[in-house]
Amino acid sequence: MMISTEISASPDSAQWQSIDWKSVEPPVLKLQMRIA
């Protein structure tokens, strides 16, 4: 018998909400340009 369990990377959505997106966005955009 197989038992399926769901696994998520971050069970606590509060961690996602606590990210300061204004400070994260510029380096992410710069990295995207380097990858492209």
Buried (B, 14 or more C-beta within 10 A) or exposed (E): EEEEEEEEEEEEEEEEEEEEEEEEEEEEEEEEEEEE
